[in-house]
Amino acid sequence: MKKNYFMLLLVFAVPLLVGIGIGYSIKPSVAASTRDANEAFDTAFPTAVRVQDKSGSEQDQVSGSRRNAITRAIAKVSPATVGINVTEVHEQPGLLNVDPYFRQYLGNDPFWKQFIGPQRYQVQNLGSGVIISPDGYIVTNFHVAGNAKEITVTFVGGKKMKAKLVGGDPVSDVALLKVDGSDLAYATLGTSDDIVIGEWAIALGNPFGLFEINDKPTVTVGVISSIGMNLGRQGNAVYRDMIETDAAINGGNSGGPLVNSNGDVVGINTLIFTGGVSQAFVGYGFAIPVNKVKKIVADLRKKGQVTRDIFTGFEAQEVDARVARYFGLTEVRGIIVSDIFRKGPAEKADLRVGDIILESNGAKINSAEDFSAILSDASAGEVLKLKVFRERKVMNLDLKLEKKP
């Protein structure tokens, strides 16, 4: 009988003990890792004082407090941020200018071909982008991918896909790409009209190609430093109403999203002030306002380009010190109307020869280039609210732009 009791004890007790052992052996790997790390530290530094581990509930509270609006915004937009690698073909004149008559005697000798005629070579470039739709439309800068022969997009996790250029606009420095995809993670385009100076700004992207190393974007955080920054023309691009931020933006960040604390894209990171240090962040970066990007992207998706065929109906020249003194201006700025076209928008707006245009839609006009930059953002049908200096008085006129005849 005792033997039977002993056998029953073995049958029920042993599996129970084994089960308990297994239960303890499958503790979360993070806890095991933490325990191992603590034991290794205590062995290496036996006299060090280590703060004791918190209880589970306390640890959960600490972890929860570390997750805030910034971390939530980053988690929301990161999957929609991509790295972009492009191959461009550049061309430059040959080193030797050989008369066609003598060139025939050189034939196709490869030695001479490298010096005669246009020389083509490939250039690798990189940047960032942001997915704006689940079917694979991606926004980036024109200077990143606008002249690309081949475009490769790297997604979070390391997946790579070839992309095609839907269209690009060198003036606004915006380009639209497309990859073959469905149900892709995409970012929400917010608004740039209600940006508050001093609010959080988050920049995501591919600085120095680091996306390729980690298969996810690099994140920097700062504030909105200023808005409405007019940086003028740089090359073919005109940078107006730019968003300024002190979130670190470096070479490779171009085309990536600038995000607010709600996780909404408010701008596309585009350029930096380097202070003479090439490709390195030293103070401030600038982003194209997302409302302008929306308008450009809509045209690019529909037509593949942005057409600026607007007609003002007048000609003007820049005001200099002599003109300002003659007309009684207290400062040298603005443009003076020199000619009016009959039945054009300017005549309909009662603009006259000799009028000096000082502002357009609240933006000061200090030079002819300023007004040209304003027109680069305008379209037919848009109304420009002008502040005009006439006969030593300031007046307001509405100029409705028309399509160029």
C-alpha positions in Angstrom: 0.0 0.0 0.0 2.8 2.4 0.9 4.4 1.6 -2.4 1.2 2.5 -4.2 1.1 5.9 -2.4 4.7 6.5 -3.4 3.9 5.8 -7.0 1.0 8.2 -6.9 3.2 10.8 -5.4 5.7 10.4 -8.3 2.9 10.5 -10.9 1.4 13.8 -9.7 4.2 15.7 -7.9 7.0 15.3 -10.5 5.1 16.9 -13.4 4.0 19.7 -11.1 7.5 20.5 -10.1 8.7 20.3 -13.7 5.9 22.6 -14.7 6.9 25.1 -12.0 10.5 24.9 -13.3 9.4 25.6 -16.9 7.2 28.4 -15.7 10.2 30.2 -14.2 12.4 29.4 -17.2 10.2 31.3 -19.7 10.4 34.7 -18.1 10.5 37.5 -20.6 13.9 37.8 -22.4 14.1 41.5 -21.5 14.0 40.7 -17.8 16.6 37.9 -18.2 18.8 40.3 -20.2 18.5 43.0 -17.5 19.3 40.4 -14.8 22.4 39.2 -16.7 23.6 42.7 -17.3 23.2 43.6 -13.6 25.1 40.4 -12.6 27.9 41.2 -15.0 28.1 44.8 -13.7 28.1 43.6 -10.1 30.9 41.2 -10.8 33.1 43.8 -12.6 32.4 46.5 -10.0 31.7 44.8 -6.7 31.9 48.0 -4.7 29.6 50.0 -6.9 26.2 51.0 -5.5 23.4 50.1 -7.9 19.9 51.4 -7.6 17.6 48.4 -7.0 15.1 47.4 -9.7 11.7 48.9 -9.5 8.6 46.7 -9.1 6.6 45.9 -12.2 4.0 48.5 -11.7 6.5 51.2 -11.0 8.5 50.3 -14.0 5.4 50.5 -16.2 4.7 54.0 -14.9 8.2 55.1 -15.6 8.1 53.7 -19.1 4.7 55.3 -19.7 6.0 58.7 -18.7 8.8 58.5 -21.3 6.2 58.2 -24.0 4.9 61.6 -24.9 3.6 63.6 -27.9 7.1 63.7 -29.5 7.6 59.9 -29.3 4.1 59.3 -30.5 4.6 61.6 -33.5 7.8 59.9 -34.4 6.2 56.5 -34.2 3.4 57.7 -36.5 5.6 59.2 -39.3 8.7 57.0 -39.2 7.1 54.1 -41.2 6.2 56.7 -44.0 9.8 58.1 -44.2 12.1 56.7 -46.8 15.7 57.0 -47.9 16.3 57.8 -51.6 19.4 57.0 -53.7 19.6 58.3 -57.2 21.9 58.0 -60.2 22.2 61.1 -62.4 24.0 61.5 -65.7 25.9 64.8 -66.0 27.5 66.2 -69.1 30.3 68.6 -69.6 32.2 69.9 -72.7 35.2 67.9 -73.9 38.7 69.1 -72.9 39.8 69.5 -76.5 38.0 71.5 -79.2 39.0 69.7 -82.4 37.9 70.9 -85.8 35.5 68.3 -87.4 37.8 68.0 -90.4 40.7 66.8 -88.3 38.4 64.8 -86.0 37.7 62.3 -88.8 41.3 61.2 -88.8 41.1 60.4 -85.1 38.4 57.8 -85.7 36.9 56.1 -82.6 40.2 55.8 -80.8 39.1 55.6 -77.1 42.1 57.6 -76.0 41.0 60.6 -78.0 37.2 60.1 -77.3 37.8 60.8 -73.6 39.0 64.3 -74.5 36.8 65.3 -77.6 33.1 66.1 -77.5 30.7 66.1 -74.6 31.8 63.9 -71.7 29.0 62.1 -69.8 29.5 60.7 -66.4 27.3 59.3 -63.6 26.9 60.9 -60.2 25.4 59.3 -57.1 23.1 61.3 -54.9 21.0 60.6 -51.9 18.2 62.2 -50.0 15.0 61.6 -48.1 11.3 61.3 -48.9 7.9 60.9 -47.4 5.1 58.6 -48.6 1.8 60.5 -48.9 -0.6 57.9 -50.2 -1.1 54.1 -49.6 -0.5 53.4 -53.4 3.0 54.7 -53.3 3.3 58.4 -54.1 6.4 59.9 -52.5 7.3 63.6 -52.1 10.9 64.7 -52.1 13.0 67.7 -53.4 13.7 68.3 -57.1 17.4 68.7 -56.3 17.3 65.2 -54.9 15.6 63.3 -57.7 14.4 65.8 -60.4 17.3 64.9 -62.8 17.7 61.2 -61.9 18.2 58.5 -64.4 17.6 55.8 -61.8 15.8 56.1 -58.4 15.9 53.5 -55.6 13.7 54.0 -52.5 14.6 52.3 -49.2 11.7 51.6 -46.8 11.8 51.1 -43.0 13.0 47.5 -42.5 15.4 47.6 -45.5 13.1 46.8 -48.4 14.1 48.5 -51.6 12.0 49.4 -54.7 12.6 51.2 -57.9 10.7 54.5 -58.3 9.7 56.6 -61.3 9.7 60.3 -61.5 6.1 61.5 -62.0 7.1 65.1 -62.3 9.3 67.8 -60.8 9.3 71.5 -60.4 12.8 73.1 -60.1 11.3 76.5 -59.1 9.6 75.3 -56.0 12.2 72.4 -55.6 9.5 69.8 -55.3 9.4 66.4 -57.0 6.8 63.6 -57.0 7.9 59.9 -57.2 5.8 56.7 -57.5 6.5 53.1 -56.5 4.4 50.1 -57.3 2.7 49.4 -54.0 -0.5 49.1 -52.1 -1.5 49.6 -48.5 1.8 51.4 -47.7 2.2 53.3 -44.5 1.8 57.0 -45.3 2.0 60.3 -43.5 -0.7 62.9 -43.0 -0.1 66.2 -44.7 -1.2 68.9 -42.1 -1.4 72.6 -42.6 1.4 75.2 -42.5 -1.0 78.1 -42.0 -1.3 77.8 -38.2 2.3 77.0 -37.4 3.4 78.6 -34.1 6.9 79.9 -33.6 8.4 78.0 -30.7 6.3 74.8 -31.1 8.0 71.4 -31.4 9.5 70.5 -34.8 10.6 67.0 -35.7 12.8 66.3 -38.7 13.1 62.7 -40.1 15.3 61.5 -42.9 18.4 60.0 -44.3 21.3 62.3 -43.2 24.7 61.1 -44.6 23.0 57.9 -45.8 22.5 56.6 -42.3 19.1 55.1 -43.3 21.1 52.5 -45.3 22.9 51.4 -42.1 19.9 51.2 -39.7 17.0 50.7 -42.2 15.0 53.5 -40.5 15.1 57.3 -40.4 17.3 59.4 -38.2 15.2 61.7 -36.0 16.1 65.2 -34.7 14.0 67.5 -32.6 13.9 71.2 -32.1 11.4 74.1 -32.4 10.0 76.2 -35.2 12.4 79.1 -35.1 10.7 81.4 -37.6 8.2 81.3 -40.5 7.8 83.3 -43.7 11.5 83.3 -44.4 12.3 84.6 -47.9 15.6 83.3 -49.0 15.4 84.4 -52.6 16.6 82.6 -55.7 19.2 80.0 -55.4 20.0 78.5 -58.8 16.7 77.7 -60.5 14.8 77.5 -57.2 13.0 80.3 -55.5 12.6 79.8 -51.7 9.8 81.9 -50.3 7.8 81.7 -47.0 10.2 79.0 -45.8 9.8 77.4 -42.3 13.0 77.8 -40.2 13.9 75.2 -37.5 16.8 74.5 -35.2 16.1 70.7 -35.5 19.3 69.4 -37.0 19.1 69.0 -40.8 22.1 67.7 -42.6 23.1 66.6 -46.1 20.8 63.7 -47.0 17.8 65.2 -45.0 16.6 67.0 -48.1 13.1 65.8 -49.1 12.2 64.4 -45.7 9.3 65.5 -43.6 9.2 68.2 -40.9 6.6 67.2 -38.4 4.7 68.8 -35.6 3.9 67.2 -32.3 0.6 65.8 -33.6 2.6 63.8 -36.2 1.3 65.9 -39.1 3.7 66.9 -41.9 4.1 70.7 -41.9 7.0 71.0 -44.3 9.5 69.3 -46.5 13.1 69.7 -45.3 15.1 71.4 -48.1 18.2 73.3 -47.2 20.5 74.4 -44.4 22.6 77.4 -43.5 26.1 75.8 -43.1 28.2 78.8 -42.2 30.8 77.6 -44.7 30.9 74.0 -43.5 29.7 71.9 -46.4 26.9 69.4 -45.7 27.1 70.0 -41.9 24.4 71.4 -39.6 25.5 74.4 -37.7 22.4 76.3 -36.8 19.2 76.4 -38.9 17.4 74.4 -41.5 14.6 75.4 -43.8 11.5 73.5 -45.0 9.0 74.2 -47.8 5.6 74.9 -46.2 3.3 71.9 -46.8 0.4 74.0 -48.1 2.7 75.0 -51.0 3.8 71.4 -51.5 0.2 70.2 -51.7 -0.5 72.7 -54.5 2.6 71.7 -56.5 2.1 68.0 -56.0 -1.5 68.2 -57.3 -0.2 69.8 -60.5 2.7 67.3 -60.8 0.3 64.3 -60.4 -2.1 65.8 -63.0 0.3 67.2 -65.6 3.8 66.1 -64.6 4.9 69.8 -64.4 3.9 73.2 -63.1 3.0 75.7 -65.7 3.5 79.4 -64.8 1.8 81.1 -67.7 0.4 84.1 -65.7 0.0 87.7 -67.1 0.1 90.8 -64.9 -0.5 93.3 -67.8 2.3 95.7 -66.8 6.1 96.1 -67.0 8.2 97.5 -64.1 11.7 98.3 -63.1 13.4 98.4 -59.7 13.3 101.6 -57.7 16.8 103.2 -57.2 17.8 106.2 -55.0 17.2 108.7 -57.8 13.6 107.4 -58.5 12.8 107.2 -54.7 14.0 110.8 -54.2 12.1 112.1 -57.2 8.8 110.5 -56.2 9.2 111.4 -52.5 9.8 107.9 -51.1 11.4 107.8 -47.7 13.2 104.6 -48.4 14.7 102.9 -51.5 12.5 99.9 -52.3 9.7 98.7 -54.5 9.2 98.5 -58.2 7.9 101.3 -60.4 5.4 100.6 -63.2 6.9 101.6 -66.6 4.2 100.4 -69.0 0.6 99.2 -68.9 -0.9 96.8 -71.5 -4.3 97.7 -72.8 -7.2 95.7 -71.5 -4.8 93.7 -69.3 -5.1 92.8 -65.6 -3.1 95.9 -64.5 -5.4 98.3 -66.5 -8.5 96.6 -65.0 -7.0 97.0 -61.5 -6.5 100.8 -62.2 -2.7 100.4 -61.9 -0.9 103.4 -63.6 2.4 104.2 -65.1 4.5 105.8 -62.3 2.9 103.8 -59.5 5.4 102.2 -57.1 4.4 98.8 -55.8 5.6 98.4 -52.2 3.8 95.2 -51.1 1.9 92.2 -52.5 -0.3 90.2 -50.2 1.5 91.7 -47.2 5.0 90.8 -48.4 7.4 93.7 -48.8 8.9 94.2 -52.2 12.4 95.4 -51.9 13.5 94.5 -55.4 12.3 93.3 -58.8 13.5 89.8 -57.8 11.1 89.9 -54.8 8.1 90.5 -57.1 9.4 87.8 -59.5 9.5 85.4 -56.6 6.0 86.2 -55.6 4.8 85.5 -59.1 6.6 82.2 -59.1 4.1 81.0 -56.5 1.0 82.5 -58.2 -1.4 81.1 -60.7 -4.0 82.5 -63.1 -7.1 83.7 -61.4 -5.3 84.6 -58.1 -5.7 88.1 -56.7 -2.7 90.0 -55.5 -3.5 92.7 -53.0 -1.0 95.4 -53.8 0.1 98.3 -51.7 0.9 101.1 -54.1 2.6 104.5 -53.7 1.0 107.2 -55.9 1.3 110.9 -55.7 2.9 110.7 -52.3 0.0 108.6 -50.9 -0.3 104.9 -50.2 -3.3 103.1 -51.7 -4.5 99.5 -52.0 -5.3 97.8 -55.4 -6.5 94.3 -56.2 -4.7 92.8 -59.2 -6.3 89.7 -60.6 -3.8 87.6 -62.6 -4.8 86.1 -65.9 -3.5 83.4 -68.1 -0.8 84.6 -70.5 -2.4 85.3 -73.9 
